Amino acid sequence: MSGMAASAAVLPRSRTVSAGGASRRRLRSVPAHAGPVPKRAAGHPLSLGRDARARLGGAVRSLLDAEGLAGTSDAVRLAVLVLASRTPSENGVAKIHTSELGRWLGMSASYTASAVVSGLRRSGVVSVETEKGEYHEDIGLECKVLPLWAAQDIVGHPLNLAKKEYATLQRLMEAVMAPGWKHKDGRVTPAGLIGTRTGRGAATDRLALLLLVLEARESGRVRQCGGTVDTKRGRAAATVARLLGCTASAGERVLERLEARELVLRVRLKTGSGMPNRSRLMVPAVAAAHGRTAADDVQEDREEDLEPDFSDPDVTAGPSEVLKAAAEPQVSGPSVTDEPDVADPDVAAALHTDHPHLVTPAVDLSLSGGFSGEGRKGEGRRPGPACVREDQAVDGRSAVAGFGSPVAGADPLRGEKPKESPVDGQEQVGGVAAGAGARLTVVGGRKTQQQGRSEFPADLDLRVALAPVSWLWTKLNRWQQDQVVKAAKAELAQLRQVLEWAGQAPSVLAARLTSRLEETGGEALIARPYGWITHRGLVRRPSCSDVRCDDGARLDTGADCDNCDNVLHLRRAWRVRIAAEVDQELPGLETDARYRAIEARMRRHTEAEAADLVARQAEARERAERRAAARAEAEVQAAVERERAAVEAAVRQAVACADCGRERSAGLCEACDHRRQTEVLIGEAGLLAATWSADPTDQVAVEAVAAEVRTAIEDAIAASWAQFQQITDPAALEAAGPDVVEDAAAHNAFVVAESAAGEYRHEALVMLGRSTEAQAEARKAYATELAKPWFQALPDSDDAQRAATEAAAQAQTRTAEHLLAARLGQLHTQARPEPVRPAPWSRRLPELAVRPLDGEALEVIA
């Protein structure tokens, strides 16, 4: 035992005696644990604990219950929550653009600026300081949520949030309704659960989902309101209505929109006889964030609420047994228990087995008693008039038909008692109640089969995408589940490339699976789950060549595919044309003969189109192959050119300088290059000075001006170099070597000459701008500007004079630049030496005739 632990172990339990003589305990400090404190990573934003959910829920309800928000729209109320989540704990001022606030609310920037911002001002809950745009609209907002700021440092106030609570609220808001962002580095932050919901009613739906998430337990279940509710709407709609403070009809519409996006579920429970019972309101994303599924919660609900015995046959048509009321109501409203005779609309259905929307979980039922046929002399045999096929048994852990089991043949019929049977093993393979993990089970005398996992993978996208086939998932073994996961990930990747918002991919894939199940008729009719999921449920079925087409609908918008409409229109047009040709060529045909002729020609036309498509595809493949070959050849040629350029650069680098002879200078060293450029700049500066100070036709005057300019620039170069030597350590220059000194001197001369050339150019433009030609152009531009129609009424106004002065200055500058270019061209022509013409052949031939030939020279030497 360490010293710290020992001191903690022998710490006496001290007591103090009060004035009345009674002893009371006194708290003593407990030493800290030894060793490093383990670090905890941040969990999922939706996986809130009970304390955090209660803390944030109290803060949200306090903000929504503020006096200024009474009677305001849901967009204004949601804007208050968005601003509160973005409020820094230091100064309490949230800065946001109007367009960004509109994206959080699902509204346009114009509506946010005109309705939401003005509503925030009128409410008095938020103080808004704005930055005006080009049309005096509010673009930048600096907002302070006054109740939130006023509650700071007030102990026990629900709005007295700590910094970590602000961060948790912001992460929760982002997970629920973040609009999604695309960063500059290419990263994409996906939208929240309802971040893609925009337009009318978007703010209401977002606010409702946020409140439901805060009310949901770890299992995803939302405790519904108590008391008597409207039987036409249901208890779930009444719960949403009370959370939003609206009518039951409006709450039902909100709930239906959330259900359409599969963000909430209404799962109906059933009694032991298969009759509908109360419904459950669940948020699947919350359950998934806690690592649970909706099926798990329904399983627990039924195990907790249903009696283990079957209902008596005589009372199966009566109302279901009412569950106990919660200790405290979840939402505001009358805290009364549900009356047995108050029908829930989800309960008042026909007396047949109902299938839930997404999950069909199995339930463990104990068949110990209460079932019809049991108790007959303790034998549990079937009644006499029963058919032979009723002699089938089912395991206590198998899914019965009353709960949506697809194995209808193995379920007990009414009036029979289950017993042990070899079918039990088959029913347990892949079932929900087969136990956690994978294990080997003997299946009816056949070889062993590995059971799969009962839960979905931890990836939230896969959980949402595969939720419609949750029951089929339990029928797969581990290898099949892995293959389904790979196929689902591949399909999600393709959908993210097609969809405008990548975050919609899981819900789009879930909608596809739901549609495929509706076509099949339900999960119970699928005999081979693995083949159905991988070859029918997950695959895209395009009706045309568009990659966004799936069963004639657009994946990105959900509307009908325009390309499919075009194809259908073309086919109908061809049929009409072929029918007209048949009527013209074969008049008087009977209906059947005419139909056969049209179909035969349509068939030939379709075959021709198919052959043409195959030919075009082959041609496209050939073109692609040719492009690939040309691209490969171009890459090889580019590699050869790069190698050749590298060799030439190496050879050129090895050439000595042509002026000073320095080795490995690529033909010209840096110092000589600077010297050449300096000479060019000095000559250019002399010609610039001569453009205005000398007659361009007088060569002597031009040369005199150039000589003066050269002397001035050389003196400036010498002065600059002397100043450089004064501020530089001579020992460092000598240690650097003569080459470094020469390079520095040449670079210094180049910089001084470049600066001097720029100054002479500016001076030439100024002097030429004062010339007669420039002044005349300026006066003409001034008069022309004042003569324009919009200045004729008030030519002496400030705007007219300003515009005319600017026009005159621009004309004067353009004229000076033109004069400078013309005179420089003239001076360059005069300074360029005349080309040396070769001597005519009449003069060169006599000189060449005197020279001996090569053979004659050799004979003379010999």
VEXLOSE-610011 format. One record per residue (C-alpha): x, y, z; residue in one letter. Coordinates in steps of 0.5 Angstrom, whole numbers, plus 2048, in hexadecimal, padded with zeros to 3 digits. Each point is the difference from the previous one (the first is absolute). Last residue first. Layout:
REM residues N
XYZA;...
//
This chain:
REM residues 862
871824737A;7FD807803I;7FF8037F9V;7FC7F97FEE;7FC801806L;7FE8077FEA;7FF7FE7F9E;7FB7FB802G;7FC805805D;8008067FBL;804806800P;7FD807801R;8018057FBV;7F97FE7FDA;7FD802807L;802807800E;7FE8017F9P;7F97FD801L;7FF805806R;7FF8067FDR;7FB7FE7FAS;7FD7FB805W;7FD806804P;802802807A;7FC7FE805P;7FB805803R;801803807V;7FA801803P;7FF808802E;801801808P;7FA801804R;800807803A;7FB8037FBQ;7FB7FB800T;800800808H;7FF807800L;7FA8007FCQ;7FD7FA804G;801804806L;7FD8067FDR;7FA7FD7FEA;7FF7FC807A;801807804L;7FB8037FBL;7FB7FB801H;801800808E;800807800A;7F98007FCT;7FD7FB805R;802804806T;7FD8067FDQ;7F97FC7FEA;8007FD807Q;801807803A;7FB8037FCA;7FA7FB801A;802801808E;7FF8077FFT;7F98007FCA;7FD7FB806A;802804805R;7FD8067FDQ;7FA7FD7FEA;7FF7FD807D;802807804D;7FB8037FBS;8028067FBD;7FD7FC7FAP;7F97FF803L;7FB7FF7FBA;8057FE7FBQ;8037FA805F;7FB7FB7FEW;8008017F9P;8088007FFK;8038067FEA;804801807L;8047F97FEE;8028037F9T;802806802A;8057FD805Y;8027FB7FBA;8028057FBK;804804805R;8047FA802A;8017FE7F9E;8038077FFA;804800806Q;8037FA7FEA;8028027F9E;803807803T;8057FC805S;7FE800807R;7FF7F9800G;8077FF7FDL;803802806M;7FC7FC805V;8017FA7FBL;808801800A;800801807E;7FD7F9802H;8047FD7FBR;806803803Y;7FE7FD807E;7FF7F97FDG;8078007FDA;803803806A;7FD7FA804S;8027FB7FBE;807803800A;801800807V;7FE7F8801V;8047FE7FAF;806804803A;7FF7FC807N;7FF7F97FDH;8078017FCA;803802807A;7FD7FA803A;8027FB7FBD;807803800E;801800807V;7FE7F9800V;8047FE7FBD;806803803P;7FF7FB807G;7FC800806A;805801804A;8028077FDE;7F9802801L;8007FE807A;806803802A;7FE8077FDP;7FA800804D;7FA8037FDT;7FD807801I;8058047FDQ;8017FB7FAQ;7F98017FFF;800808800Q;8067FF7FBA;7FC7FC7FBW;7FA805801S;8058067FEA;8037FC7FAA;7F97FE7FDI;7FE807801A;8068037FDD;7FF7FB7FAE;7F98027FFI;802808800A;8057FE7FBT;7FC7FC7FCR;7FA805800V;8058067FEE;8037FB7FAA;7F97FF7FEA;7FE8077FFV;8078027FCA;7FE7FA7FCE;7F98037FEV;8038077FFA;8057FD7FBV;7FA7FB7FCQ;7FC8067FFD;7F97FE7FDT;7FE7FE807P;801807802D;802800808A;7FD801807S;7F97FC7FEW;8027F97FDT;807801802A;7FF7FE807A;7FC7FA7FEL;8067FE7FCL;805801805G;7FC7FC805A;8007FA7FAE;807800800G;801800807I;7FB7FA800L;8047FC7FBV;806801803E;7FE7FE807T;7FC7FA7FDQ;8077FE7FDR;804801806R;7FA7FC804H;8017FA7FBD;808800801C;7FF800808A;7FB7FA7FFE;8057FC7FCC;7FE7FF7F8L;8017FA7FCG;7FD7FB805A;805802806S;8047FA801R;8078037FFE;801808801R;8028027F9G;7FF808801C;7FC8017FAD;7FD7FA7FDA;7FF7FC807C;8037F9800A;7FB7FA7FDV;7FE7FB806A;7F9803801Q;7FF7FF7F9R;8027F8800V;7FB7FF806A;7FB8047FDA;8007FC7FAE;8007FA804V;7FA802804A;7FC8027F9A;8027FA7FDR;7FD7FC806E;7FA804800R;7FF7FF7F9E;8007F9801V;7FB800806A;7FC8047FCA;8007FB7FAQ;7FE7FB804V;7FB804803E;7FD8017F9A;8017F97FEE;7FB7FE806A;7FB8067FFR;8007FE7F9A;7FF7F8802A;7FA803805A;7FD8047FBR;8007FA7FBR;7FD7FB805E;7FB806801A;7FE8007F9R;8007F97FFE;7FB7FF806R;7FC8067FDA;8007FC7FAE;7FE7FA803A;7FA804804Q;7FE8037FAR;7FF7F97FCA;7FD7FD806V;7FB806800L;7FF7FF7F9D;7FE7F9801A;7FB801805A;7FD8067FCE;8007FB7FAA;7FD7FB805E;7FB805802T;7FE8027F9H;7FF7F87FFR;7FB7FF806R;7FC8077FEM;7FF7FD7F9R;7FE7F9803A;7FB804805E;7FD8047FBI;7FF7FA7FBA;7FD7FC806R;7FB806802Y;7FE8017F9R;7FF7F87FFA;7FC801807D;7FC8067FET;7FE7FE7F9E;8048037FAL;7FD8047FBG;8068047FEP;8067FD800L;8068057FEE;7FC806802Q;7FD7FD807D;8077FD801V;8048067FFE;7FB804805A;8017FA805A;8088017FFI;7FF807801R;7FC800806V;8057FA803R;8068057FFW;7FD806803A;7FE7FB806R;8077FE801R;8038077FFL;7FB802806H;8027FA804L;8078027FFV;7FF807802N;7FC7FF806D;8067FB802C;8058067FFN;7FB805804D;8017FB806C;7FA801805D;801804806A;8047FD806G;8058067FFT;8077FD801D;7FE7F97FEL;7FB8017FAR;7FB7FC7FFA;7FE7FB7FAG;8027FA805D;807803802D;8038057FBC;806805803R;8057FC7FBV;7FB8027FAD;8017FA7FBS;7F87FF800C;7FC7FB805S;805800805P;7FF7FA805R;805802806R;8027FA804V;7FF7FF808L;7F97FC800G;8017FC7FAR;8067FC7FFH;804801807T;7FA801804I;7FC7FA7FDW;8067FC7FFG;801800808Y;7F9800802P;7FE7F97FCR;7F97FF801A;7FD807800I;7F8800801L;801801808A;8048077FEE;7FA8037FDG;7FC8007F9G;8068007FCT;7FE8067FDE;7FF803806E;8077FD803L;8038047F9R;7FD806802S;803800807T;8077FE7FEL;8008067FBR;7FE804806A;8057FE804A;8058017FBL;7FE8077FFV;800801808S;8077FE800P;8028047FAA;7FD807802Q;807802804G;8038017F9A;7FC8067FEW;8008017F9E;7FF7F87FFL;8047FD7FAV;8077FF804Q;7FD7FE806R;7FB7FB7FDL;8067FC7FDQ;803800807A;7FA7FE803L;7FF7FA7FBE;8077FE802A;7FF800807K;7FA7FC800A;8037FB7FBA;8067FF806K;7FB800805V;7FC7FB7FDV;8067FB7FFQ;802801807D;7F97FE802Q;8007FA7FBQ;8077FE803W;7FD800807R;7F97FC7FFN;7FA8047FEL;7F97FF802K;801806805T;8018057FBW;7FA7FE7FDL;7FC802806W;8048077FFS;7FE8017F9V;7FD807800P;806802805A;8057FF7FBL;8028077FEA;7FF803807V;8047FB803R;8058007FBL;801808800D;8017FF808L;8067FC7FFD;8007FB806A;7FE7FA7FCP;7F97FD801F;7FE7FC806E;7FE7F8800S;8067FE7FDR;8007FA7FCG;8007F8802Q;8047FB7FDQ;7FD7FA7FDQ;8027F9802T;7FE7FA7FBK;7F97FE800R;7FD7FB805G;7FA806802G;805806800V;8067FE805V;802807803T;8078047FFL;800806804R;8018087FEA;7FE805805G;7FA802804A;7FB7FB801G;7FB7FC7FBA;7FA805802A;8018047F9V;8007FA7FCG;8067FE7FCG;7FF7F9801V;7FB7FF805Q;7FA7FE7FCE;8047FA7FDQ;8027FD807G;7F9800802D;7FE7FD7FAV;8027F9803P;7FA801804S;7FE801808E;7F9801801K;7FC8067FEP;7F9800803K;7FA8007FBE;7F9804800G;8028067FBR;8067FE7FCL;807800802P;8058037FBD;8057FB7FCA;7FC8017F9G;800808801A;808800800V;8008087FEP;7FF802807S;7FC806801G;7FE800807F;7FA7FC800G;8037FB7FCA;8057FE806V;807802800A;8047FA803S;802800807R;7FB7FB803G;8017FC7FBD;7FB7FE7FBV;7FC7F97FFA;7FC7FD7FAQ;7FA7FC801D;7FB8057FDE;8027FD7F9R;7FC7FA802V;7F9804801C;7FD801806A;7F97FC802P;8037FD806G;803805803P;808801800R;8047FC806R;802804806G;8007FA804E;7FE803807G;7F97FD7FFK;7FE8067FBR;804805804G;8028047FAE;7FC8007FAG;7FF807800S;806804803F;800802807G;8067FC802G;8077FF800S;8018037F9L;806805802S;8018057FBL;8068037FDD;7FE8057FBV;8038017F9A;8018077FDP;7FD8027F9T;8048077FFV;7FE8057FBL;7F98027FFH;7FD7FB805P;7FC7FA7FDH;7F97FF803D;7FD7FA801T;7F8800800H;7FA803803L;8008067FCA;802807803A;7FE804806A;8077FF804V;8048057FBD;7FA805801P;8017FF808D;7F97FE803A;7FE803806V;7FC7FA804D;8067FE804P;801807803E;8078037FFD;803802806T;800807803V;805806800S;7FC8057FCP;8058037FBG;807803800S;8057FA7FDV;8037FA804Q;7FB7FF805P;8037FE807E;7FF7F9803A;7FE7FD7F9A;7FA7FC800A;7FF7F9800K;7FE7FC7F9L;7F97FF7FEV;7FE7F97FEE;7FD8007F9S;7F98017FFP;7FC7FA7FEG;8007FB7FAA;8047FC804T;7FC7FF806V;7FD7F97FED;8067FD7FEP;804802806D;8068047FFS;8077FC800F;804800806D;806803801P;7FD807801E;8028067FCL;803806802D;8077FE802E;8027FB7FBE;7FC8047FBR;804807801D;8067FC800E;7FF7FD7F9Q;7FE8077FEV;806803802D;8057FB7FDD;7FC8017FAA;801807800A;8087FF800T;805801805R;807803800G;7FE806804H;8018047F9A;7FB7FB7FDA;7FB801805A;8008077FFV;8008007F8A;7FA7FB801P;7FC805803V;7FA7FD803M;7F8801802L;7FD7F9802R;7F97FE7FFS;7FB7FD804R;7FD7F97FFN;7FE7FD7F9P;7FD7F9801M;8057FA7FFG;7FD7FB805S;806802805G;7FF8077FFT;8038047FBK;805806800L;7FF8067FAR;8078037FEV;7FF8087FFR;8078017FDL;8048077FFV;8058027FBL;7FE7FC7FBE;7FF8067FBR;7F97FE7FFA;7FF7FF808E;802807801L;7FB8037FBR;7FB7FC803E;802802807L;7FF8087FEV;7F97FE7FDR;7FE7FD806E;803806804G;7FC8057FCA;7F97FB801S;802800807A;800807801T;806804802C;805801806G;8067FD7FCL;8017FB806L;7F97FF801R;7FE7FF7F8A;8067FB800V;7FD7FC806T;7F98017FDA;8027FD7F9A;8037FA804A;7FA7FF804R;7FB7FF7FAG;7FD8057FBR;7F97FD7FFK;7FF7FE808T;802807802D;8037FF807V;7FE7FE807T;806801805G;8077FE7FFG;8068037FCC;8047FB7FCQ;8077FE803R;8058007FAV;8047FA7FER;8078007FDG;8027FB805S;805805804E;7FA804801R;7FC8057FBA;7FE807803E;8068047FDL;8007FC7FAV;7F88017FFL;801808802L;8058007FAL;7FC7FC7FBL;7FA805802A;8058067FFL;8027FE7F9R;7F97FE7FED;7FE807802T;8068037FCA;7FE7FD7FAA;7F98017FFG;8018037FAR;8068007FCG;8067FB802T;8027F9803R;8077FF7FFT;802801807G;7FB7FB803I;8057FB802L;806804800G;8048027F9A;8067FD7FEP;807804802T;8048007F9V;807800800R;8038037F9G;805805804D;7FC8067FFK;7FA7FC804H;7FA7FE7FDK;7FA801806W;7FA7FD802G;7F9803802P;8017FD808A;7F97FE802M;8017FB805V;8077FE801A;8028077FFE;7FB802806M;8027FB804L;8088027FFR;7FE807802Q;7FC7FE806L;8067FC802T;8058067FFA;7FB804804Y;8007FB806E;807800800K;801807801K;7FB800806A;7F88027FFL;7FC804805N;7FA8007FCL;7FD7FB805P;801804805H;8037FD806G;805805802V;7FF8067FDI;8078027FDD;7FE8017F9Q;7F88007FFA;8008077FDA;8047FD7FAW;7FC7FB7FFL;7FA804801P;8038057FBL;8027FC7FAV;8058057FDK;8008007F9C;8068037FBE;7FD8007F9L;8038017F9G;7FC8007FAI;7FA805802D;7FD8037FAE;8028077FEH;8007FF7F8Y;8087FF800E;8007FC807G;7FF803807K;8047FD806E;7FB7FF806T;7FF800807E;7FB7FB803V;7FE800807S;7FC7F9801V;7FA7FF805V;7FD8077FEG;7FB7FC7FCS;7FF8067FBR;8087FF7FER;8007F97FFL;7FA8017FCG;8038057FCS;8067FB7FFV;7FB7FA7FEV;7FC8047FBA;8038047FBS;8087FE801A;7FE7F8801T;7FB8017FAY;8058037FCS;8057FB802A;7FC7FA7FES;7FE7FB806M;8027F9802G;801803807L;8087FF800W;8008027F9R;7FD807802G;805801805L;8057FF7FBE;7FD8057FBS;7FF805806T;807800802H;8027FE807I;803803806K;7FE7FD807A;801805806V;8007FD807G;807803801N;8047FA803E;7FB7FA800S;8008017F8P;7F98007FDT;7FF7FB7FAR;7FB7FB804S;7FC806802A;8008037F9L;7FD7FA7FEV;7FB7FF805L;7FE8077FFV;7FF7FF7F9A;7FC7FA801L;7FB804804R;8008057FAV;7FF7FB7FBA;7FA7FD804D;7FC8067FFS;7FF805806T;7FA800804G;803800807A;8088017FFL;800806804G;7FE7FD806E;8067FA800A;7FD7F9800D;8047FE7FAL;806802804L;7FE7FD806S;7FF7F97FCR;8068007FDV;804801807A;7FC7FB803G;8017FB7FAG;808802800L;8007FE808R;7FC7FA7FFA;8037FD7FAR;807801804A;7FE7FD806D;7FD7FA7FDR;8067FF7FBG;8008027F9L;8027FC7FAS;7FD8047FBL;8078047FFP;8047F9800H;805800805G;806804801A;8067FC803A;8027FF807R;807800802K;8027FC806P;803803806V;8077FE801P;8027FD807G;7FD800807A;7F9802801H;7FF807804A;800800808P;7F9801803V;7FE806804S;7FC7FF806R;7F9801801L;7FD801807R;7FB7FB803R;7FB802805R;8007FF807S;7FA802804A;802804807G;7FB8067FEG;8058047FFA;8037FC7FAS;8057FA802V;8057FF7FAT;8027FA7FDR;8067FD7FDS;8017FA7FCR;8077FE801P;8058007FAL;8047FA800V;7FE7FD7F9A;8018077FDA;807801803S;8027F97FEA;7FD8017F8A;805806800M;8067FC803G;7FF7FB7FBS;7FD7F9802M;
//
